[in-house]
């Protein structure tokens, strides 16, 4: 009987796997889907035995302006602030998605297929959308990097993203440029899984999972596009918050009145809940995505309202403080005593040398100590560091982030000073042709590329103060990679996001240039339970070592997310595998972006 059950189970898994691949083939290779087809909701209870759905969405992107101190009647932006009277009225630009500041939340199940039609209605501005946390397996050309994996979406044109959501967790879709991501061109992308909804002893008990997408406009914070936002609870106290923080140049402490916070997942990667302590507050950094369980302190009856506080870090005093509300249904709160309602029925946090109200979590890794936890103090989850990565690596990449001041002269003879940023002395610039279509050996592209064993482009010979080129590093498919990021800038912290791959943070060192050795060395701090991340902070004057297996062929960008535009020179393209994966024949080729060829007759 057991043998028969095993055979049935194996047959089921094989059929599901074959079905997924067939659906992927249909989705990827068919040129288009009926545009009149209406969207079907994919927000449902996930089940491994169910077939993946095709989830259809339409996103219309526009750009608007308003004058601080007045709220325009043509939109729903409620973030306003005072401004001093000047001769020239100050206006603030922001983006809307489907008419709203901050786009709609897209919720699907793991392995669902997304078909997203994006229409750019911004005059004179091109855009792309990146989907964080997704491997883009079989569809690396849907990663959303302009001139690397796709053509920019020009004004008043449309582009259709088609890919499989193969990594569960709290994710984000956003405009590629940093100013787009932090000014409204973004939205939550939630990928649920059968594991978290049915099998996980912790996550399955947390039925509510509201999204808190924190943004900033004109110096004031908002949640889900609202300044006067309130999280309402209708009597259900098992709460898991999906928090996304997209605020550039600021860091805020998150705390909830009379509650403790326990981080359940970072960047979609589940932590070890039995070993993760609860804390009184968490210091957030730009680009962080996490799941947090809220645990109410016992002793008093449930109040109607609790404060959700975002307090700026001491080093970013120019950023404003914001207070929102967690509101309980008054009737239910009055009818139930605190002792009869158990908030968050999960495994109690483990004992710790200090009381939980004294513990704080600094996700930037700046000030670690006995009562100040840092990311390296959080134990990894079920996706622990694989044994083959523990034994060593095949390829080692070392990137030194540097800055220098370049003096110049303005148009009226006034002296100017420009900050030139570079990685290994190379300032990243985007290529004139679409990289995913043109091989690196192509003359039109190869003349602009640098990095690895390639000679410097002509524009960099002799080496000038600014060597601008397409910085590319090649990695053999399947290689184990150790990547070391060295921040030689003593004044700025940098946040990096790696497209397509997740990495394990294996070692840290406090000063630039420190040799980390195989897994940290004597000078660096080796991390015993590495976290799996795709967005990491490289603090000023520090070194971070990460490891990953390059098992996804394609062009993947190591992205400095703090850049206000497409790039400020600190990006690197990781070219994994040769040759690159095939792309559809009808995929746009960006011929109108090809420089001088556009003017040839």
C-alpha positions in Angstrom: 0.0 0.0 0.0 2.8 2.4 0.9 4.6 1.6 -2.4 1.4 2.4 -4.3 1.0 5.7 -2.5 4.5 6.7 -3.3 4.0 5.8 -7.0 0.8 7.9 -7.1 2.6 10.8 -5.4 5.5 10.6 -7.9 3.1 10.5 -10.8 1.3 13.6 -9.5 4.5 15.5 -9.1 5.7 14.6 -12.6 2.4 15.7 -14.1 2.4 19.0 -12.3 6.0 19.6 -13.4 5.2 18.8 -17.0 2.2 21.0 -16.8 4.2 23.9 -15.5 6.8 23.6 -18.3 4.1 23.3 -20.9 2.3 26.4 -19.6 5.6 28.2 -19.5 6.3 27.3 -23.1 2.8 28.5 -24.2 3.2 31.8 -22.2 6.7 32.6 -23.4 6.5 31.6 -27.1 3.0 32.8 -28.1 3.4 36.3 -29.4 0.4 37.8 -27.6 -2.6 37.2 -25.5 -6.1 38.4 -26.4 -6.1 42.1 -25.2 -9.8 41.9 -24.6 -9.4 39.2 -22.1 -10.4 40.4 -18.6 -8.2 40.0 -15.6 -9.0 37.0 -13.2 -8.1 37.4 -9.6 -5.2 35.3 -8.5 -5.5 36.3 -4.8 -6.6 32.9 -3.3 -5.6 30.1 -1.0 -2.6 28.4 -2.6 -2.5 24.6 -3.1 0.3 22.6 -4.5 -2.1 20.3 -6.4 -3.7 23.2 -8.3 -2.6 24.2 -11.8 -0.8 27.6 -12.0 -3.0 30.4 -13.2 -2.3 33.0 -15.8 -2.7 36.3 -13.9 -3.5 39.3 -16.2 -2.9 42.9 -15.1 -2.8 46.3 -16.7 -0.7 49.2 -15.3 -1.0 52.7 -16.7 1.8 55.0 -15.6 1.5 58.8 -15.5 3.4 61.7 -14.0 1.8 64.7 -12.2 2.9 67.7 -10.2 1.5 69.6 -7.2 2.5 72.6 -5.2 3.4 71.7 -1.5 0.8 73.1 0.8 -2.1 72.4 -1.6 -3.6 69.1 -2.7 -4.7 68.9 -6.3 -8.2 67.7 -7.0 -7.1 65.6 -9.9 -5.4 62.8 -7.9 -5.6 61.1 -4.5 -2.2 62.1 -3.1 -2.7 63.1 0.6 1.0 63.8 1.3 1.3 67.5 1.8 3.6 69.9 3.6 4.1 73.5 4.1 6.5 75.6 2.1 7.9 79.1 2.4 6.7 81.8 0.0 9.1 82.4 -2.8 9.1 84.2 -6.1 9.1 80.9 -8.0 6.4 78.4 -6.7 7.9 75.1 -5.7 6.3 72.1 -7.4 6.8 68.4 -6.6 6.6 65.7 -9.2 5.3 62.2 -8.5 4.1 59.2 -10.5 0.8 57.5 -10.5 -0.1 53.9 -11.4 -3.7 53.4 -12.5 -4.4 56.9 -11.3 -3.0 56.4 -7.8 0.1 57.4 -6.0 1.7 54.0 -5.3 0.3 51.3 -7.5 -2.0 48.4 -6.7 -0.8 45.3 -4.9 -0.5 42.3 -7.2 -1.1 39.1 -5.3 -0.5 35.6 -6.8 0.5 32.1 -5.8 3.9 30.6 -6.3 4.4 29.3 -9.9 1.6 31.5 -11.3 2.3 33.2 -14.6 2.0 37.0 -14.9 1.0 38.9 -18.0 1.3 42.6 -17.2 0.6 45.2 -19.8 2.4 48.5 -18.9 1.4 51.7 -20.7 3.6 54.7 -20.4 1.6 57.9 -20.6 4.5 60.2 -19.5 5.4 62.8 -22.2 9.0 62.6 -23.2 10.1 60.0 -20.6 10.9 56.4 -21.0 10.4 53.8 -18.2 10.9 50.1 -17.4 9.6 48.0 -14.5 11.8 45.7 -12.4 10.3 42.8 -10.4 12.3 42.2 -7.2 12.9 38.7 -5.8 12.1 36.8 -9.0 14.7 34.6 -10.7 13.3 35.2 -14.2 14.2 31.6 -15.0 13.6 31.0 -18.8 12.7 34.8 -19.1 15.8 36.8 -18.3 14.7 39.4 -20.9 11.8 40.3 -18.6 14.0 41.6 -15.8 13.2 45.2 -16.6 16.7 46.7 -17.0 16.8 49.4 -19.8 19.2 48.7 -22.7 20.4 45.5 -20.9 17.4 43.2 -20.9 14.8 45.3 -22.7 14.1 48.5 -24.6 12.9 51.3 -22.5 9.1 51.8 -22.8 8.8 55.0 -24.8 6.2 57.7 -24.2 2.6 56.6 -25.2 3.7 53.0 -25.9 3.0 49.7 -24.2 5.1 46.7 -23.2 3.9 43.3 -22.0 5.8 41.5 -19.2 5.3 37.8 -19.2 7.1 35.6 -16.6 6.6 33.0 -13.9 6.5 34.0 -10.2 8.7 31.3 -8.9 9.9 32.8 -5.6 7.4 33.3 -2.8 7.6 36.2 -0.4 7.0 39.9 -0.1 8.3 41.6 -3.2 8.1 44.8 -5.2 7.6 46.1 -8.7 9.0 49.5 -9.4 10.4 51.9 -12.0 14.0 51.3 -12.7 15.3 54.8 -12.0 15.8 55.5 -8.3 13.6 58.7 -8.4 10.8 56.7 -10.0 10.9 54.0 -7.3 10.8 56.5 -4.5 8.2 58.9 -6.0 5.2 56.6 -6.6 6.1 54.4 -9.5 6.0 51.2 -7.4 3.7 48.7 -5.9 3.7 45.6 -3.7 4.1 42.2 -5.4 3.0 39.4 -3.0 3.7 35.8 -4.0 2.0 33.4 -1.6 2.9 29.7 -1.2 1.2 26.5 -0.1 4.0 26.1 2.5 3.3 29.3 4.3 -0.5 29.0 4.2 -0.9 25.3 5.1 2.4 23.7 6.3 4.4 26.3 8.2 3.6 26.0 12.0 4.2 29.7 12.3 3.1 31.4 9.1 0.0 29.3 8.7 -1.3 30.7 12.0 -1.1 34.3 10.8 -4.1 34.6 8.6 -3.9 38.4 8.1 -1.0 39.7 6.0 -1.6 43.4 5.2 0.9 45.3 3.2 2.6 48.4 4.6 4.4 50.1 1.7 6.3 53.1 3.2 7.2 55.9 0.8 8.2 59.6 1.2 7.1 62.6 -0.7 8.1 66.2 0.0 9.8 65.2 3.2 6.8 63.4 4.7 6.1 59.7 5.0 3.1 57.9 3.8 1.9 54.2 4.0 0.2 52.8 0.9 0.1 56.2 -0.6 -1.7 57.9 2.3 -0.5 60.4 4.9 -3.4 59.7 7.2 -3.2 56.0 6.9 -4.7 53.6 9.5 -4.4 49.8 9.8 -7.9 48.6 10.8 -8.4 45.2 12.4 -11.9 43.7 12.6 -11.3 41.5 15.6 -8.6 39.2 14.0 -5.5 39.4 16.1 -3.2 37.0 14.2 -1.3 39.7 12.3 1.7 39.3 9.9 2.7 42.5 8.2 4.4 42.6 4.8 6.5 45.7 5.1 8.3 47.4 2.2 10.4 50.5 2.9 11.2 52.6 -0.2 12.6 55.8 1.2 15.9 57.2 -0.2 18.3 59.2 1.9 16.5 58.4 5.2 16.5 55.7 7.8 13.6 55.3 10.2 13.0 53.3 13.4 9.8 51.4 13.3 8.1 50.7 16.6 4.5 49.9 17.6 3.1 51.1 20.9 2.7 48.3 23.5 3.9 45.7 20.9 7.0 43.7 20.1 8.2 42.9 16.6 9.6 39.6 15.3 11.1 39.4 11.8 9.8 36.4 10.0 11.4 36.9 6.6 13.8 39.2 4.8 13.7 39.7 1.0 11.2 36.8 0.8 13.6 34.4 2.6 12.1 32.8 5.7 14.1 33.0 8.9 14.4 30.4 11.7 11.4 31.5 13.8 12.4 29.4 16.8 15.6 31.3 17.2 14.6 34.9 16.1 14.1 37.1 19.1 11.4 39.8 19.3 12.6 43.4 19.6 11.1 46.8 20.6 12.0 48.6 17.4 13.7 48.0 14.0 15.9 50.4 12.0 14.9 50.3 8.3 17.0 50.9 5.3 16.0 51.8 1.7 14.9 48.8 -0.3 14.2 46.4 2.6 11.3 43.9 2.3 10.4 41.9 5.3 7.6 40.0 7.1 7.0 41.0 10.7 4.8 39.4 13.4 3.3 41.8 15.9 3.1 40.6 19.5 1.1 42.7 22.0 2.3 43.0 25.5 0.0 41.4 28.1 -1.4 43.0 31.2 -4.0 45.4 29.9 -7.1 45.2 28.0 -6.9 45.8 24.2 -7.2 49.5 23.4 -8.9 50.9 20.4 -5.9 52.6 18.9 -2.1 52.0 19.1 0.5 54.3 17.6 2.7 53.0 14.7 5.8 55.3 14.9 8.4 56.0 12.3 11.2 57.9 14.0 14.2 59.2 12.0 17.6 58.0 12.8 19.9 60.4 14.6 22.1 60.7 11.6 19.2 61.7 9.3 17.6 64.5 11.3 16.4 66.2 8.2 13.8 63.4 7.7 10.4 63.8 9.3 8.8 61.7 12.0 5.5 60.1 11.2 2.8 58.5 13.4 0.0 56.2 12.1 -2.7 54.2 13.8 -3.4 50.5 14.4 -7.1 50.5 15.1 -9.1 47.6 16.6 -12.8 47.1 16.0 -14.4 48.9 19.0 -17.2 46.3 19.6 -14.9 43.3 19.4 -12.3 44.9 21.6 -14.8 45.7 24.2 -16.4 42.3 24.1 -13.1 40.4 24.7 -10.7 40.7 27.5 -7.0 40.8 26.8 -6.6 37.5 28.7 -9.1 35.7 26.5 -7.6 36.9 23.2 -4.2 35.6 22.3 -2.3 37.8 19.9 -0.2 35.9 17.3 -0.5 32.3 18.3 3.0 31.4 17.3 6.0 29.8 19.0 7.2 32.2 21.8 10.4 34.0 20.9 13.5 32.3 22.4 15.0 33.4 25.7 17.7 36.1 25.3 20.3 37.5 27.7 18.3 40.8 27.8 14.6 41.5 28.0 12.9 41.9 24.6 11.9 45.5 25.4 15.6 46.3 25.6 16.5 44.6 22.3 16.6 46.6 19.1 17.3 45.5 15.5 19.5 47.6 13.2 19.1 46.3 9.7 21.7 48.7 8.4 24.4 46.9 10.5 25.8 50.2 11.8 25.7 49.8 15.6 25.9 46.2 16.8 26.1 45.4 20.5 24.6 43.4 23.4 21.2 45.1 23.1 21.5 46.2 19.4 21.1 43.3 17.1 22.3 43.4 13.5 21.4 41.3 10.4 24.3 38.9 11.2 22.6 38.1 14.5 19.5 36.8 12.9 19.6 33.1 12.1 19.0 32.0 8.5 15.8 30.0 7.7 15.2 26.7 5.9 17.3 27.9 3.0 20.7 27.5 4.8 24.0 28.0 3.1 24.5 24.9 0.8 27.4 22.6 1.7 29.1 23.2 -1.7 29.3 26.9 -0.9 30.7 26.2 2.5 33.6 24.2 1.0 34.8 27.0 -1.3 34.2 28.8 -4.6 35.1 28.7 -8.3 35.1 32.4 -9.1 35.9 35.3 -6.9 34.9 38.9 -7.8 36.1 41.9 -5.9 34.5 45.3 -6.3 35.9 48.4 -4.7 33.4 51.3 -4.5 35.3 54.6 -4.8 34.6 58.3 -5.2 36.7 61.3 -6.2 36.1 65.0 -6.8 36.6 66.4 -10.2 37.1 70.1 -10.5 35.8 72.0 -13.5 34.5 75.3 -14.8 30.9 76.4 -15.2 29.4 78.2 -18.2 30.2 81.6 -16.6 33.7 80.7 -15.5 32.7 79.8 -11.9 34.5 76.8 -10.4 32.6 73.5 -10.1 33.2 70.3 -8.2 31.6 67.0 -9.4 31.7 63.7 -7.5 32.8 60.9 -9.8 31.8 57.4 -8.5 33.3 54.2 -9.8 33.7 50.5 -9.2 37.3 49.3 -9.6 37.9 52.7 -11.3 35.2 52.2 -13.9 32.2 54.4 -14.1 29.2 52.4 -15.4 27.3 53.7 -18.4 24.5 52.1 -20.3 25.1 50.6 -23.7 23.9 52.2 -27.0 22.4 48.8 -28.2 20.3 46.2 -26.4 22.7 43.8 -24.7 20.4 40.8 -24.6 20.2 40.9 -28.4 23.8 41.8 -29.3 26.6 39.5 -28.2 29.5 41.1 -26.3 31.8 40.3 -29.3 29.6 42.6 -31.5 31.6 45.7 -32.6 28.8 48.1 -31.7 28.7 46.8 -28.1 32.2 45.5 -27.5 33.7 48.9 -28.1 31.8 50.2 -25.1 32.4 47.3 -22.6 35.1 47.0 -19.9 35.8 44.8 -17.0 37.3 41.3 -16.7 40.1 40.7 -19.1 38.8 43.2 -21.7 40.9 46.1 -22.8 39.7 49.6 -21.8 37.6 51.4 -24.4 39.2 54.1 -26.5 37.5 56.8 -24.5 39.4 55.6 -21.4 42.9 55.5 -23.0 44.9 57.0 -21.6 43.0 56.5 -18.3 41.1 59.8 -17.6 39.5 61.1 -14.5 36.2 59.5 -15.6 36.4 56.1 -17.5 32.7 55.6 -18.6 31.9 52.2 -20.0 29.6 49.2 -19.7 31.2 47.3 -16.8 30.7 43.6 -17.4 32.0 40.6 -15.5 31.7 37.1 -17.0 30.8 34.1 -14.8 30.6 30.5 -16.0 27.2 28.9 -15.6 27.1 26.7 -12.5 30.1 28.2 -10.8 30.2 28.9 -7.1 30.9 32.6 -6.8 32.3 34.7 -3.9 31.7 38.4 -4.4 33.4 40.9 -2.2 32.0 44.5 -2.0 34.5 47.0 -0.5 33.2 50.5 0.2 36.2 52.8 0.1 33.9 55.8 0.5 34.2 57.0 4.0 31.1 59.3 3.8 28.3 57.2 2.2 26.6 53.9 2.8 25.5 52.1 -0.3 22.6 49.7 -0.8 23.0 47.1 -3.5 20.4 44.8 -5.1 21.4 41.8 -7.2 18.9 41.0 -10.0 17.9 37.4 -10.6 20.1 35.8 -7.8 19.9 35.4 -4.1 23.1 35.6 -2.1 24.3 34.4 1.3 26.1 37.1 3.3 29.0 35.0 4.7 31.5 37.6 6.1 31.9 41.2 7.2 34.9 43.4 7.9 35.0 46.8 9.4 37.5 48.6 7.2 38.0 48.7 3.5 40.6 46.5 1.9 40.6 43.9 4.7 41.4 40.4 3.4 38.4 38.2 4.2 40.0 34.9 3.2 37.8 31.9 2.4 35.0 32.6 4.9 35.9 35.7 6.7 39.6 35.2 7.7 41.1 36.5 10.9 40.4 40.1 10.2 36.7 39.7 9.2 33.7 38.4 11.0 32.5 35.1 9.8 28.8 34.6 10.0 27.8 31.1 11.3 24.2 31.2 10.0 24.3 33.3 6.8 21.2 35.1 5.8 19.9 34.8 2.2 19.3 38.2 0.8 19.1 40.0 -2.5 19.4 43.6 -1.1 22.4 44.3 1.2 23.9 47.4 2.8 27.6 48.1 2.3 28.4 50.5 5.1 31.0 53.3 4.7 34.5 52.0 5.2 33.4 48.3 5.4 33.6 45.1 3.4 30.9 42.5 2.7 31.4 39.1 1.3 28.6 37.1 -0.3 28.3 33.7 -2.0 25.9 32.3 -4.5 25.7 29.6 -7.2 25.4 31.1 -10.7 22.8 28.7 -12.0 20.7 31.2 -14.0 22.1 32.1 -17.4 21.5 35.7 -18.4 22.6 39.3 -17.9 22.0 40.2 -14.2 22.6 43.7 -12.9 24.4 44.4 -9.5 22.4 47.6 -8.9 23.2 50.6 -6.7 19.6 51.4 -5.8 20.4 54.8 -4.3 21.0 56.3 -7.8 18.4 59.0 -8.5 18.5 58.1 -12.3 19.3 55.0 -14.3 22.9 55.0 -12.9 25.5 57.1 -11.1 28.3 54.8 -12.1 28.2 52.1 -9.5 26.5 49.3 -11.3 28.0 46.1 -12.8 26.5 43.6 -15.3 27.1 39.9 -14.3 27.1 37.9 -17.6 26.3 34.3 -16.6 26.7 31.5 -19.1 27.7 31.4 -22.8 25.7 31.6 -25.0 22.9 33.7 -23.5 19.4 32.3 -23.4 17.3 32.6 -26.6 14.7 35.4 -26.7 11.5 35.6 -28.8 12.0 36.5 -32.4 9.6 39.4 -32.1 11.3 40.9 -29.1 11.9 44.7 -29.6 15.5 45.5 -30.7 15.7 49.2 -29.7 16.9 50.2 -33.2 15.7 53.8 -32.5 18.2 53.9 -29.6 21.2 52.7 -31.6 23.0 56.1 -31.9 24.4 57.2 -35.3 22.7 54.3 -37.1 19.4 56.1 -36.6 20.6 58.9 -38.9 21.9 56.7 -41.7 19.8 56.7 -44.9 
